[in-house]
Amino acid sequence: MAASPIFILILIVSVAGTHSNDSIDKTCKTTKYYDLCVSSLKSDPTSKNTDVKGLATIMIGIGMANSTATSSYLSSQLLSAYGNDVAMKKVLKECADKYGFAADALQSSAQDLVAENFDYAYLHVTAAEDYPNACRNAFRRFPGLAYPPELARREEGLKRICDVVLGIIDNLGEY
């Protein structure tokens, strides 16, 4: 039975060393989106008491929350907003599934970090970052369907979070 993402996050935070905000700043400077990294990590009170691997895990948890929320959002759209539009419902279902797969990939990456399989963690985060592309492509298969701006915003958010995680993982061996 796989460990839950919350358990993994608690495990890493509880065994990690103590670091200050300077550690967050130093870690975030290695990422593509410094401001997102700093604001996300500083908003989590456990980030002050963890190591770099723990910081990566916190960001993974943020990505999981993002992708899960997007999947739920898309599922609610299926039930409410599009009535009898079969094509839109089909695409939204596919997109909800893709964001669910992204959350699963991020959970796998958290497990990989615990096992210190950094290459696999990187691979899973890369997969999670790519799932929204499959959603966007699903809209392209139906020329009459416009890609909703809210979905584009959520896609960009997940990709940025994943980029931050990838930047942290890239530098794990240096700490």
BAGUPA-565713 format. One record per residue: residue number from 1; residue in one letter; x, y negated, z of N, C-alpha, C in turn. Coordinates in Angstrom, 2 decimals. Atoms other than C-alpha are relative to their C-alpha. Example, Ala and Ser with C-alpha at 12.3 -4.5 7.8 and 13.67 -1.06 7.14 Angstrom:
2
+------+------+---------+---------+---------+---------+---------+---------+---------+---------+---------+
: resi : resn :     nc1 :     nc2 :     nc3 :    cac1 :    cac2 :    cac3 :     cc1 :     cc2 :     cc3 :
+------+------+---------+---------+---------+---------+---------+---------+---------+---------+---------+
:    1 :    A :    0.89 :    1.19 :    0.00 :   12.30 :    4.50 :    7.80 :    0.90 :   -1.20 :    0.00 :
:    2 :    S :   -0.82 :    1.19 :   -0.06 :   13.67 :    1.06 :    7.14 :   -0.77 :   -1.09 :    0.73 :
+------+------+---------+---------+---------+---------+---------+---------+---------+---------+---------+
end
This chain:
175
+------+------+---------+---------+---------+---------+---------+---------+---------+---------+---------+
: resi : resn :     nc1 :     nc2 :     nc3 :    cac1 :    cac2 :    cac3 :     cc1 :     cc2 :     cc3 :
+------+------+---------+---------+---------+---------+---------+---------+---------+---------+---------+
:    1 :    M :    0.85 :    1.18 :    0.00 :    0.00 :    0.00 :    0.00 :    0.89 :   -1.24 :    0.00 :
:    2 :    A :   -0.83 :    1.21 :    0.13 :    1.43 :   -3.38 :   -1.01 :   -0.31 :   -0.95 :    1.15 :
:    3 :    A :    0.16 :    0.99 :   -1.06 :    2.00 :   -6.02 :    1.63 :   -0.74 :   -1.20 :   -0.55 :
:    4 :    S :    0.72 :    1.17 :    0.45 :   -0.27 :   -9.02 :    1.46 :    0.97 :   -1.17 :   -0.13 :
:    5 :    P :   -0.89 :    1.16 :    0.16 :    1.25 :  -12.33 :    0.30 :    0.14 :   -0.80 :    1.28 :
:    6 :    I :   -0.07 :    0.73 :   -1.26 :    0.41 :  -13.93 :    3.64 :    1.01 :    0.68 :    0.93 :
:    7 :    F :   -0.93 :   -0.75 :   -0.84 :    2.28 :  -11.16 :    5.49 :    1.43 :   -0.25 :   -0.45 :
:    8 :    I :   -1.35 :    0.21 :    0.53 :    5.28 :  -11.58 :    3.21 :    0.49 :   -1.40 :    0.37 :
:    9 :    L :   -0.37 :    1.38 :   -0.33 :    5.27 :  -15.35 :    3.75 :    0.34 :   -0.11 :    1.48 :
:   10 :    I :   -0.26 :    0.06 :   -1.43 :    5.06 :  -14.93 :    7.53 :    1.30 :    0.72 :    0.33 :
:   11 :    L :   -1.22 :   -0.77 :   -0.23 :    7.80 :  -12.30 :    7.47 :    1.24 :   -0.81 :   -0.34 :
:   12 :    I :   -1.17 :    0.76 :    0.42 :   10.22 :  -14.48 :    5.56 :    0.21 :   -1.21 :    0.91 :
:   13 :    V :   -0.13 :    1.19 :   -0.84 :    9.48 :  -17.57 :    7.62 :    0.46 :    0.39 :    1.39 :
:   14 :    S :   -0.36 :   -0.37 :   -1.37 :    9.83 :  -15.68 :   10.89 :    1.44 :    0.47 :    0.13 :
:   15 :    V :   -1.37 :   -0.48 :   -0.10 :   13.24 :  -14.19 :   10.07 :    1.02 :   -1.01 :   -0.52 :
:   16 :    A :   -0.90 :    0.97 :    0.61 :   14.68 :  -17.29 :    8.47 :    0.66 :   -0.88 :    1.06 :
:   17 :    G :   -0.71 :    0.91 :   -0.89 :   17.13 :  -19.70 :   10.00 :   -0.66 :   -1.36 :    0.05 :
:   18 :    T :    0.53 :    1.34 :   -0.15 :   16.51 :  -23.27 :   10.99 :    0.73 :   -0.95 :   -0.94 :
:   19 :    H :   -0.54 :    0.99 :    0.92 :   17.00 :  -25.97 :    8.39 :   -0.79 :   -1.28 :    0.15 :
:   20 :    S :    0.64 :    1.30 :   -0.12 :   16.13 :  -29.63 :    8.23 :   -0.58 :   -0.42 :   -1.34 :
:   21 :    N :    0.48 :    0.57 :    1.25 :   14.52 :  -31.82 :    5.62 :    1.13 :   -0.15 :   -1.01 :
:   22 :    D :   -1.14 :    0.08 :    0.91 :   18.03 :  -32.16 :    4.19 :    0.10 :    1.27 :   -0.83 :
:   23 :    S :    0.00 :   -1.26 :    0.73 :   17.80 :  -28.50 :    3.21 :   -1.05 :   -0.01 :   -1.10 :
:   24 :    I :    1.05 :    0.12 :    1.01 :   14.54 :  -29.19 :    1.41 :    0.48 :   -0.89 :   -1.14 :
:   25 :    D :   -0.50 :    0.92 :    1.03 :   16.08 :  -32.15 :   -0.41 :    1.06 :    0.66 :   -0.85 :
:   26 :    K :   -1.08 :   -0.67 :    0.73 :   19.17 :  -30.15 :   -1.35 :   -0.57 :    1.07 :   -0.92 :
:   27 :    T :    0.61 :   -1.06 :    0.79 :   17.06 :  -27.24 :   -2.56 :   -0.79 :   -0.58 :   -1.16 :
:   28 :    C :    0.85 :    0.58 :    1.04 :   14.65 :  -29.42 :   -4.50 :    0.79 :   -0.70 :   -1.10 :
:   29 :    K :   -0.83 :    0.63 :    1.03 :   17.46 :  -31.20 :   -6.30 :    0.41 :    0.99 :   -1.08 :
:   30 :    T :   -0.35 :   -1.02 :    0.99 :   18.11 :  -27.90 :   -8.09 :   -1.17 :    0.34 :   -0.92 :
:   31 :    T :    1.20 :   -0.33 :    0.77 :   14.61 :  -27.90 :   -9.57 :   -0.32 :   -1.07 :   -1.04 :
:   32 :    K :    0.39 :    0.90 :    1.08 :   13.03 :  -29.50 :  -12.61 :   -0.95 :   -1.11 :    0.48 :
:   33 :    Y :    1.00 :    0.95 :   -0.51 :   10.31 :  -31.27 :  -10.58 :    0.27 :   -0.29 :    1.48 :
:   34 :    Y :   -0.45 :    0.32 :   -1.36 :   12.03 :  -32.70 :   -7.52 :   -1.15 :   -0.51 :    0.87 :
:   35 :    D :    1.05 :    0.60 :   -0.82 :    9.07 :  -34.80 :   -6.31 :   -1.07 :    1.02 :    0.39 :
:   36 :    L :    0.97 :   -1.05 :   -0.29 :    6.63 :  -31.89 :   -6.59 :    0.55 :    0.96 :    1.04 :
:   37 :    C :   -0.65 :   -0.93 :   -0.93 :    9.07 :  -29.63 :   -4.77 :    0.02 :   -0.59 :    1.41 :
:   38 :    V :   -0.12 :    0.63 :   -1.32 :    9.70 :  -32.05 :   -1.91 :   -1.37 :   -0.18 :    0.64 :
:   39 :    S :    1.32 :    0.25 :   -0.60 :    6.07 :  -33.03 :   -1.40 :   -0.69 :    1.31 :    0.38 :
:   40 :    S :    0.63 :   -1.29 :   -0.31 :    4.89 :  -29.41 :   -1.54 :    0.63 :    0.63 :    1.23 :
:   41 :    L :   -0.67 :   -0.65 :   -1.13 :    7.50 :  -28.10 :    0.86 :   -0.16 :   -0.78 :    1.29 :
:   42 :    K :    0.15 :    0.79 :   -1.23 :    7.27 :  -30.99 :    3.31 :   -1.42 :    0.02 :    0.52 :
:   43 :    S :    1.38 :   -0.08 :   -0.47 :    3.50 :  -30.56 :    3.44 :   -0.25 :    1.30 :    0.77 :
:   44 :    D :    0.13 :   -1.27 :   -0.72 :    4.05 :  -27.05 :    4.85 :    0.89 :   -0.08 :    1.25 :
:   45 :    P :   -0.79 :    0.16 :   -1.22 :    5.15 :  -27.27 :    8.51 :    1.04 :    1.12 :    0.21 :
:   46 :    T :   -0.97 :   -1.09 :   -0.18 :    6.95 :  -23.90 :    8.32 :    1.27 :   -0.21 :   -0.81 :
:   47 :    S :   -1.16 :    0.19 :    0.88 :    9.34 :  -25.22 :    5.67 :    1.22 :   -0.54 :    0.74 :
:   48 :    K :   -1.12 :    0.56 :   -0.76 :   11.46 :  -27.00 :    8.30 :    0.78 :    1.07 :    0.74 :
:   49 :    N :   -0.61 :   -1.08 :   -0.78 :   12.26 :  -23.67 :    9.96 :    0.30 :    1.23 :   -0.86 :
:   50 :    T :   -0.25 :   -1.13 :    0.87 :   13.16 :  -21.51 :    6.99 :    1.24 :   -0.23 :   -0.85 :
:   51 :    D :   -1.16 :    0.09 :    0.89 :   16.01 :  -20.77 :    4.63 :   -0.50 :   -0.19 :   -1.44 :
:   52 :    V :    0.34 :    0.27 :    1.39 :   16.10 :  -21.22 :    0.86 :   -0.93 :    1.07 :   -0.56 :
:   53 :    K :    0.89 :   -1.08 :    0.45 :   14.51 :  -17.83 :    0.21 :   -1.41 :   -0.25 :    0.54 :
:   54 :    G :    1.30 :    0.34 :   -0.57 :   11.70 :  -18.88 :    2.55 :   -0.66 :   -1.16 :   -0.72 :
:   55 :    L :    0.55 :    1.13 :    0.76 :   11.30 :  -22.15 :    0.66 :   -0.56 :    0.48 :   -1.34 :
:   56 :    A :    0.50 :   -0.58 :    1.26 :   10.95 :  -20.17 :   -2.58 :   -1.32 :    0.71 :    0.25 :
:   57 :    T :    1.21 :   -0.75 :   -0.32 :    8.33 :  -18.00 :   -0.91 :   -1.17 :   -0.95 :    0.29 :
:   58 :    I :    1.05 :    0.99 :   -0.24 :    6.39 :  -21.04 :    0.27 :   -0.53 :   -0.53 :   -1.33 :
:   59 :    M :    0.42 :    0.49 :    1.32 :    6.34 :  -22.38 :   -3.30 :   -0.77 :    1.08 :   -0.76 :
:   60 :    I :    0.73 :   -1.09 :    0.63 :    5.24 :  -18.97 :   -4.55 :   -1.43 :    0.05 :    0.55 :
:   61 :    G :    1.33 :    0.03 :   -0.61 :    2.36 :  -19.11 :   -2.09 :   -0.86 :   -1.13 :   -0.54 :
:   62 :    I :    0.71 :    1.13 :    0.59 :    1.40 :  -22.52 :   -3.47 :   -0.45 :    0.36 :   -1.42 :
:   63 :    G :    0.37 :   -0.45 :    1.34 :    1.45 :  -21.05 :   -6.98 :   -1.12 :    1.02 :    0.01 :
:   64 :    M :    1.06 :   -1.00 :   -0.12 :   -0.69 :  -18.12 :   -5.88 :   -1.33 :   -0.69 :    0.32 :
:   65 :    A :    1.22 :    0.73 :   -0.33 :   -3.21 :  -20.51 :   -4.34 :   -0.54 :   -0.74 :   -1.22 :
:   66 :    N :    0.40 :    0.72 :    1.22 :   -3.24 :  -22.57 :   -7.55 :   -0.64 :    0.95 :   -1.00 :
:   67 :    S :    0.53 :   -0.91 :    1.02 :   -3.76 :  -19.59 :   -9.85 :   -1.28 :    0.67 :    0.46 :
:   68 :    T :    1.22 :   -0.61 :   -0.53 :   -6.36 :  -17.98 :   -7.58 :   -1.16 :   -1.00 :   -0.05 :
:   69 :    A :    1.04 :    1.04 :    0.06 :   -8.28 :  -21.27 :   -7.33 :   -0.45 :   -0.22 :   -1.44 :
:   70 :    T :    0.37 :    0.18 :    1.40 :   -8.18 :  -21.63 :  -11.11 :   -0.83 :    1.17 :   -0.49 :
:   71 :    S :    0.79 :   -1.17 :    0.37 :   -9.43 :  -18.08 :  -11.60 :   -1.42 :   -0.11 :    0.56 :
:   72 :    S :    1.32 :    0.17 :   -0.62 :  -12.30 :  -18.77 :   -9.17 :   -0.79 :   -1.11 :   -0.69 :
:   73 :    Y :    0.63 :    1.12 :    0.71 :  -13.05 :  -22.08 :  -10.88 :   -0.56 :    0.49 :   -1.34 :
:   74 :    L :    0.45 :   -0.50 :    1.30 :  -13.25 :  -20.34 :  -14.26 :   -1.16 :    0.98 :    0.15 :
:   75 :    S :    1.09 :   -0.94 :   -0.24 :  -15.44 :  -17.58 :  -12.86 :   -1.30 :   -0.74 :    0.34 :
:   76 :    S :    1.20 :    0.77 :   -0.33 :  -17.84 :  -20.18 :  -11.43 :   -0.56 :   -0.69 :   -1.24 :
:   77 :    Q :    0.44 :    0.60 :    1.25 :  -17.96 :  -21.86 :  -14.83 :   -0.79 :    1.01 :   -0.83 :
:   78 :    L :    0.71 :   -1.05 :    0.72 :  -19.07 :  -18.55 :  -16.32 :   -1.45 :    0.09 :    0.45 :
:   79 :    L :    1.32 :   -0.17 :   -0.56 :  -22.04 :  -18.45 :  -14.02 :   -0.89 :   -1.22 :   -0.16 :
:   80 :    S :    0.82 :    1.21 :   -0.09 :  -23.15 :  -22.05 :  -14.23 :   -0.03 :   -0.89 :   -1.24 :
:   81 :    A :   -0.05 :    1.13 :    0.94 :  -22.02 :  -24.33 :  -17.00 :   -0.35 :    0.32 :   -1.45 :
:   82 :    Y :    0.06 :   -0.24 :    1.44 :  -22.38 :  -22.52 :  -20.29 :   -1.18 :    0.85 :   -0.45 :
:   83 :    G :    1.24 :   -0.65 :    0.39 :  -25.77 :  -20.80 :  -20.28 :    0.17 :    1.19 :   -0.93 :
:   84 :    N :   -0.01 :   -1.10 :    0.98 :  -26.04 :  -18.68 :  -23.43 :    1.16 :   -0.08 :   -0.98 :
:   85 :    D :   -1.15 :    0.12 :    0.91 :  -22.73 :  -19.70 :  -25.06 :    0.92 :    1.22 :    0.19 :
:   86 :    V :   -0.71 :   -1.28 :   -0.14 :  -21.33 :  -16.19 :  -25.55 :    1.50 :   -0.18 :   -0.22 :
:   87 :    A :   -1.43 :    0.19 :    0.29 :  -18.02 :  -17.34 :  -27.07 :    0.71 :   -0.67 :    1.18 :
:   88 :    M :   -0.62 :    0.71 :   -1.12 :  -17.29 :  -19.76 :  -24.24 :    0.10 :    0.91 :    1.22 :
:   89 :    K :   -0.03 :   -0.91 :   -1.15 :  -18.20 :  -17.19 :  -21.61 :    1.09 :    1.05 :   -0.17 :
:   90 :    K :   -1.03 :   -1.00 :    0.26 :  -15.91 :  -14.64 :  -23.26 :    1.39 :   -0.59 :    0.25 :
:   91 :    V :   -1.30 :    0.66 :   -0.17 :  -13.00 :  -17.09 :  -23.33 :    0.25 :   -0.33 :    1.47 :
:   92 :    L :   -0.17 :    0.32 :   -1.43 :  -13.58 :  -18.23 :  -19.75 :    0.28 :    1.26 :    0.81 :
:   93 :    K :   -0.27 :   -1.26 :   -0.69 :  -13.66 :  -14.60 :  -18.59 :    1.44 :    0.42 :   -0.24 :
:   94 :    E :   -1.39 :   -0.34 :    0.31 :  -10.37 :  -13.94 :  -20.38 :    0.97 :   -0.90 :    0.77 :
:   95 :    C :   -0.85 :    0.94 :   -0.73 :   -8.87 :  -17.06 :  -18.82 :    0.00 :    0.29 :    1.50 :
:   96 :    A :    0.08 :   -0.33 :   -1.43 :  -10.10 :  -16.14 :  -15.34 :    0.88 :    1.22 :    0.28 :
:   97 :    D :   -0.84 :   -1.19 :   -0.16 :   -8.44 :  -12.75 :  -15.79 :    1.49 :   -0.36 :   -0.06 :
:   98 :    K :   -1.41 :    0.38 :    0.16 :   -5.17 :  -14.34 :  -16.95 :    0.53 :   -0.71 :    1.25 :
:   99 :    Y :   -0.44 :    0.68 :   -1.22 :   -5.00 :  -16.62 :  -13.92 :    0.06 :    0.97 :    1.18 :
:  100 :    G :   -0.10 :   -1.05 :   -1.01 :   -5.71 :  -13.61 :  -11.73 :    1.28 :    0.80 :   -0.15 :
:  101 :    F :   -1.25 :   -0.70 :    0.26 :   -2.80 :  -11.82 :  -13.38 :    1.20 :   -0.85 :    0.42 :
:  102 :    A :   -1.08 :    0.91 :   -0.43 :   -0.64 :  -14.89 :  -12.70 :    0.17 :    0.09 :    1.52 :
:  103 :    A :   -0.08 :   -0.13 :   -1.46 :   -1.49 :  -14.64 :   -8.99 :    0.64 :    1.33 :    0.38 :
:  104 :    D :   -0.59 :   -1.31 :   -0.26 :   -0.61 :  -10.93 :   -9.06 :    1.51 :   -0.01 :   -0.26 :
:  105 :    A :   -1.43 :    0.08 :    0.33 :    2.73 :  -11.67 :  -10.75 :    0.75 :   -0.78 :    1.08 :
:  106 :    L :   -0.65 :    0.78 :   -1.05 :    3.52 :  -14.29 :   -8.12 :    0.10 :    0.82 :    1.29 :
:  107 :    Q :   -0.07 :   -0.86 :   -1.19 :    2.67 :  -11.83 :   -5.34 :    1.15 :    0.99 :   -0.16 :
:  108 :    S :   -1.12 :   -0.92 :    0.26 :    5.10 :   -9.37 :   -6.95 :    1.33 :   -0.70 :    0.19 :
:  109 :    S :   -1.26 :    0.73 :   -0.16 :    7.76 :  -12.06 :   -7.03 :    0.33 :   -0.22 :    1.48 :
:  110 :    A :   -0.23 :    0.16 :   -1.45 :    7.30 :  -12.67 :   -3.29 :    0.55 :    1.30 :    0.58 :
:  111 :    Q :   -0.49 :   -1.30 :   -0.47 :    7.80 :   -8.95 :   -2.66 :    1.44 :    0.23 :   -0.47 :
:  112 :    D :   -1.36 :   -0.12 :    0.52 :   10.89 :   -9.03 :   -4.87 :    0.98 :   -0.84 :    0.82 :
:  113 :    L :   -0.88 :    0.83 :   -0.83 :   12.33 :  -11.88 :   -2.80 :    0.31 :    0.67 :    1.32 :
:  114 :    V :   -0.23 :   -0.71 :   -1.25 :   11.86 :   -9.89 :    0.39 :    1.06 :    1.08 :   -0.19 :
:  115 :    A :   -0.95 :   -1.07 :    0.29 :   13.80 :   -7.04 :   -1.23 :    1.31 :   -0.53 :   -0.59 :
:  116 :    E :   -1.15 :    0.67 :    0.60 :   16.35 :   -9.55 :   -2.57 :    0.29 :    0.48 :   -1.42 :
:  117 :    N :   -0.08 :   -0.32 :    1.43 :   15.64 :   -8.45 :   -6.14 :   -0.29 :   -1.29 :   -0.77 :
:  118 :    F :    0.22 :    1.34 :    0.54 :   16.10 :  -11.97 :   -7.45 :   -0.29 :    0.00 :   -1.50 :
:  119 :    D :    0.29 :   -0.07 :    1.44 :   16.14 :  -10.99 :  -11.14 :   -1.46 :    0.35 :   -0.25 :
:  120 :    Y :    1.39 :   -0.38 :    0.16 :   12.77 :   -9.30 :  -10.79 :   -0.93 :   -1.11 :    0.47 :
:  121 :    A :    0.80 :    1.13 :   -0.46 :   11.41 :  -12.21 :   -8.78 :   -0.09 :   -1.06 :   -1.10 :
:  122 :    Y :   -0.05 :    0.98 :    1.08 :   12.49 :  -14.54 :  -11.58 :   -0.90 :    0.44 :   -1.16 :
:  123 :    L :    0.79 :   -0.56 :    1.10 :   10.89 :  -12.27 :  -14.18 :   -1.50 :   -0.13 :    0.29 :
:  124 :    H :    1.41 :    0.09 :   -0.35 :    7.57 :  -12.19 :  -12.33 :   -0.50 :   -1.44 :    0.01 :
:  125 :    V :    0.40 :    1.42 :    0.03 :    7.48 :  -15.97 :  -11.90 :   -0.11 :   -0.48 :   -1.44 :
:  126 :    T :    0.06 :    0.36 :    1.42 :    8.22 :  -16.37 :  -15.60 :   -1.29 :    0.53 :   -0.63 :
:  127 :    A :    1.26 :   -0.56 :    0.49 :    5.28 :  -14.06 :  -16.37 :   -1.18 :   -0.83 :    0.48 :
:  128 :    A :    1.09 :    0.81 :   -0.55 :    3.01 :  -16.05 :  -14.07 :   -0.10 :   -1.34 :   -0.72 :
:  129 :    E :   -0.03 :    1.29 :    0.69 :    4.08 :  -19.24 :  -15.81 :   -0.57 :    0.12 :   -1.42 :
:  130 :    D :    0.42 :   -0.19 :    1.39 :    3.21 :  -17.74 :  -19.21 :   -1.48 :    0.38 :   -0.14 :
:  131 :    Y :    1.40 :   -0.41 :    0.12 :   -0.30 :  -16.41 :  -18.45 :   -0.93 :   -1.12 :   -0.46 :
:  132 :    P :    0.87 :    1.06 :    0.51 :   -1.93 :  -19.84 :  -18.96 :    0.10 :   -0.20 :   -1.52 :
:  133 :    N :   -0.11 :    0.10 :    1.45 :   -0.58 :  -19.81 :  -22.53 :   -0.98 :    0.95 :   -0.69 :
:  134 :    A :    0.95 :   -0.96 :    0.55 :   -2.69 :  -16.72 :  -23.20 :   -1.42 :   -0.56 :    0.07 :
:  135 :    C :    1.31 :    0.65 :   -0.14 :   -5.70 :  -18.65 :  -21.94 :   -0.17 :   -1.06 :   -1.09 :
:  136 :    R :    0.07 :    1.04 :    1.03 :   -4.96 :  -21.60 :  -24.22 :   -0.16 :    0.63 :   -1.38 :
:  137 :    N :    0.10 :   -0.70 :    1.28 :   -4.50 :  -19.18 :  -27.13 :   -1.39 :    0.59 :   -0.22 :
:  138 :    A :    1.36 :   -0.54 :    0.12 :   -7.91 :  -17.63 :  -26.41 :   -0.94 :   -1.09 :   -0.53 :
:  139 :    F :    0.81 :    1.10 :    0.52 :   -9.48 :  -21.04 :  -27.03 :    0.29 :   -0.24 :   -1.48 :
:  140 :    R :   -0.37 :    0.21 :    1.41 :   -7.59 :  -21.32 :  -30.33 :   -0.65 :    1.03 :   -0.93 :
:  141 :    R :    0.64 :   -1.03 :    0.83 :   -9.19 :  -18.09 :  -31.56 :   -1.45 :   -0.36 :   -0.34 :
:  142 :    F :    1.36 :    0.45 :    0.25 :  -12.57 :  -19.84 :  -31.44 :    0.05 :   -1.49 :   -0.35 :
:  143 :    P :   -0.21 :    1.40 :    0.43 :  -12.20 :  -23.05 :  -33.52 :   -1.01 :   -1.00 :    0.54 :
:  144 :    G :    1.00 :    0.94 :   -0.49 :  -15.42 :  -24.57 :  -32.19 :    0.13 :   -0.32 :    1.48 :
:  145 :    L :   -0.14 :    0.22 :   -1.44 :  -14.27 :  -24.41 :  -28.58 :    1.16 :   -0.94 :    0.31 :
:  146 :    A :   -1.05 :    0.94 :   -0.41 :  -12.35 :  -27.30 :  -27.09 :    0.60 :    0.48 :    1.33 :
:  147 :    Y :   -0.70 :   -0.35 :   -1.24 :   -9.75 :  -26.64 :  -24.41 :   -0.35 :   -1.06 :    1.04 :
:  148 :    P :    0.46 :    1.00 :   -0.98 :  -11.23 :  -28.32 :  -21.31 :    1.16 :   -0.74 :    0.67 :
:  149 :    P :   -1.06 :    0.78 :   -0.64 :   -9.13 :  -31.16 :  -19.86 :    0.33 :    0.47 :    1.42 :
:  150 :    E :   -0.25 :   -0.50 :   -1.36 :   -9.56 :  -29.77 :  -16.32 :    0.86 :    1.25 :   -0.04 :
:  151 :    L :   -0.80 :   -1.20 :    0.13 :   -8.11 :  -26.46 :  -17.46 :    1.43 :   -0.34 :   -0.42 :
:  152 :    A :   -1.34 :    0.46 :    0.40 :   -5.19 :  -28.23 :  -19.17 :    0.76 :   -0.55 :    1.21 :
:  153 :    R :   -0.62 :    0.56 :   -1.21 :   -4.51 :  -30.08 :  -15.90 :    0.45 :    1.12 :    0.94 :
:  154 :    R :   -0.33 :   -1.13 :   -0.87 :   -4.56 :  -26.84 :  -13.91 :    1.15 :    0.82 :   -0.59 :
:  155 :    E :   -1.08 :   -0.73 :    0.68 :   -2.34 :  -25.12 :  -16.48 :    1.34 :   -0.69 :    0.25 :
:  156 :    E :   -1.22 :    0.77 :   -0.20 :    0.24 :  -27.88 :  -16.23 :    0.48 :    0.10 :    1.45 :
:  157 :    G :   -0.36 :   -0.11 :   -1.41 :    0.14 :  -27.72 :  -12.44 :    0.66 :    1.33 :    0.31 :
:  158 :    L :   -0.59 :   -1.32 :   -0.25 :    0.81 :  -23.98 :  -12.35 :    1.38 :    0.11 :   -0.65 :
:  159 :    K :   -1.31 :   -0.07 :    0.68 :    3.63 :  -24.29 :  -14.88 :    1.06 :   -0.78 :    0.77 :
:  160 :    R :   -0.96 :    0.80 :   -0.77 :    5.30 :  -27.02 :  -12.81 :    0.39 :    0.70 :    1.29 :
:  161 :    I :   -0.30 :   -0.74 :   -1.23 :    5.01 :  -25.01 :   -9.61 :    0.95 :    1.15 :   -0.32 :
:  162 :    C :   -0.86 :   -1.13 :    0.39 :    6.52 :  -21.99 :  -11.38 :    1.41 :   -0.49 :   -0.36 :
:  163 :    D :   -1.33 :    0.54 :    0.32 :    9.35 :  -24.17 :  -12.74 :    0.79 :   -0.32 :    1.26 :
:  164 :    V :   -0.67 :    0.28 :   -1.27 :   10.13 :  -25.27 :   -9.19 :    0.51 :    1.30 :    0.62 :
:  165 :    V :   -0.41 :   -1.29 :   -0.56 :   10.20 :  -21.67 :   -7.99 :    1.20 :    0.56 :   -0.76 :
:  166 :    L :   -1.10 :   -0.51 :    0.82 :   12.46 :  -20.67 :  -10.88 :    1.29 :   -0.74 :    0.32 :
:  167 :    G :   -1.19 :    0.77 :   -0.35 :   14.86 :  -23.49 :  -10.02 :    0.58 :    0.42 :    1.34 :
:  168 :    I :   -0.48 :   -0.44 :   -1.31 :   15.05 :  -22.33 :   -6.42 :    0.62 :    1.38 :   -0.10 :
:  169 :    I :   -0.52 :   -1.36 :    0.15 :   15.53 :  -18.68 :   -7.38 :    1.35 :   -0.02 :   -0.71 :
:  170 :    D :   -1.26 :    0.12 :    0.73 :   18.27 :  -19.66 :   -9.83 :    1.18 :   -0.25 :    0.92 :
:  171 :    N :   -1.08 :    0.43 :   -0.87 :   20.28 :  -21.05 :   -6.96 :    0.08 :    0.76 :    1.32 :
:  172 :    L :   -0.01 :   -0.74 :   -1.27 :   19.59 :  -18.49 :   -4.22 :    1.38 :    0.53 :    0.37 :
:  173 :    G :   -1.32 :   -0.56 :   -0.29 :   23.04 :  -16.96 :   -4.52 :    1.01 :   -1.02 :    0.47 :
:  174 :    E :   -0.94 :    1.05 :   -0.37 :   24.68 :  -20.32 :   -3.85 :   -0.10 :   -0.42 :    1.45 :
:  175 :    Y :    0.20 :    0.45 :   -1.38 :   23.37 :  -20.71 :   -0.31 :    0.46 :    1.02 :    0.98 :
+------+------+---------+---------+---------+---------+---------+---------+---------+---------+---------+
end
